[in-house]
Amino acid sequence: MMKYILTFLIFLLFRVVLVAQGTPNIVLVGYIYESNNRGYINAVTVKITSSDQKHRFEVTTNRQGKFEVKIPITGGVYNIEAQKPAYKRAFTKITTKGRIANEGIFTKVEMSRLPGYILDMSLTDLVDPDNPGAPAYGVEGTRIEIYNNTLQEEIINIAKHPTHMIQCNLEQGNEYIFLIRKEGYYTKRMRANVNVNGCILCMEGFGTVTPSVTENLTKENTRGTLGANVKLKKMVLNEKMKMDNIYYDLGKATLRPEAYAPLDELAKMMYDNPQIVVELSAHTDCRGKAQTNLELSQRRANAVVNYIKSKVKLKPNQIEAKGYGETQPLNSCVDGVDCLEELHQQNRRTELTVIDILAEDPSKVRSLASMMQERNFDLILNANNEAYAESGAKTELYHRKTPSKPQTMELNYTGYKLQMLDKEGDLSTNHFMFYEFDQVFLDVLKERHYAFLIGDYKDYNEAQEVLKKYQKQFPRAKVVAYKDGVRVQE
């Protein structure tokens, strides 16, 4: 018996050796480089496939643009495909015909850059805001999100980036929105337009953007590598920030048009940083009666806060208005002192003071994608509603003559709502729901997936009872619960 087992094992071993000898490999070594000898390219995905589709391999080039892989000689002709964002796909072929086992085959693949740019960003701490040349320190562990607003899709979402350097591709004909977040720092929102709306290359919020030291721009400025040092500012409790260009007419609290642009930026900053609580204070000079100045400054502070709240939805009590009149001068220009106009102007000011920094609740942090989708949906509805109003179209079958505009959910809403429908992609404002209900709420479930809700109920049974009225018209309607602005798991 032992003799037969031993014979069988020897047979198996002999067969394995024969098979191994019958399928020898060669070593394929290749380099991927950019056209016009602009250097080797790392992180290129290389796919190698035999012409009979029996053998498939996928490798990635290293920092020197090199890849290496063993492939069976029996494959014959192999097709090689190289691909990387911002580059045209490149193809070549090799053949194993006439090769011997373990022989090396060398190949090079040329790739051409698509029109657009590679952006190299470094994230640094703004140590001294008054001294831009002060030493900067890299900031690691940031949340980095990039959204292509032209294609309306998320490009990058890294919860905790391990280094202070990041590289991304900016393709021609696209608008990109960047959001950089880290606890203890102000959120940084930036925009890049690449040959969009007349902008060959428009970069907002990045600071100084220059050609990278590793590569210059092409003569036509259609492609190349850009470098940007993005500075992040730490939040400091009780820090005062003077707001320039907030002007009013003499003795009035009405905002002048020149104030809109800086206030729009302030509104965005408040929206992107829900964890800060600020006091918006207005100050006058010492001319006039003290009580009159106090009342005037309060009205002016109210005007600024009301404008900001009209632009973005903020948390309750996230910003408060306070008028100080002439009680907090920055210089010695007080009642009874003859002052130059420049000194009076220093005292007439609007300031922002950080009076509290709240702990961030990760469950309430919204993604950039959801914010942008909500904004884009809002723009579509606004445009369509204006078009309907101008056309004079009649909708006598419905409750409303013009479609209602969905409102975003309150950040800290707790209660029950009726979800009338959910939809992937855009929902036409022709939909009868917008004519049937005066108040429709919008909730972004995930990328380009929206829920439309009505009502506000504190009790589940009450909401369920109301739902019965609409189930024939909206068969997929249901009751949805929220707690502190977060949808409760169904």
Sequence and secondary structure as in RCSB ss.txt:
>XXXX:A:sequence
MMKYILTFLIFLLFRVVLVAQGTPNIVLVGYIYESNNRGYINAVTVKITSSDQKHRFEVTTNRQGKFEVKIPITG
GVYNIEAQKPAYKRAFTKITTKGRIANEGIFTKVEMSRLPGYILDMSLTDLVDPDNPGAPAYGVEGTRIEIYNNT
LQEEIINIAKHPTHMIQCNLEQGNEYIFLIRKEGYYTKRMRANVNVNGCILCMEGFGTVTPSVTENLTKENTRGT
LGANVKLKKMVLNEKMKMDNIYYDLGKATLRPEAYAPLDELAKMMYDNPQIVVELSAHTDCRGKAQTNLELSQRR
ANAVVNYIKSKVKLKPNQIEAKGYGETQPLNSCVDGVDCLEELHQQNRRTELTVIDILAEDPSKVRSLASMMQER
NFDLILNANNEAYAESGAKTELYHRKTPSKPQTMELNYTGYKLQMLDKEGDLSTNHFMFYEFDQVFLDVLKERHY
AFLIGDYKDYNEAQEVLKKYQKQFPRAKVVAYKDGVRVQE
>XXXX:A:secstr
 HHHHHHHHHHHHHHHHHHHHHS EEEEEEEEEEGGG  B SS EEEEEETTSS EEEEE  TTSEEEEEEEGGG
 EEEEEEE TTB  EEEEEE TT  TT EEEEEEEE B SEEEEEEEEEE   TT TTS  EE  SEEEEEEETT
TTEEEEEEEEESSSEEEEEEETTEEEEEEEE TTB  EEEEEEESBTTBSSEEESS  EEE TT    TTSSEEE
EEEEEEE B  TT EEEETT  B TT   B GGGHHHHHHHHHHHHH TTEEEEEEEE  S S HHHHHHHHHHH
HHHHHHHHHHHS   TTSEEEEEEETSS SSS  TT    HHHHHHHSEEEEEEEEE    GGG   HHHHHHHH
HHHHHHHHHHHHHHHHT   TTSS SS    EE  TT  EEEEEEEEEES   TTSTHHHH S  EEEEEETTEE
EEEEEEESSHHHHHHHHTTTTTT TT EEEEEETTEE   
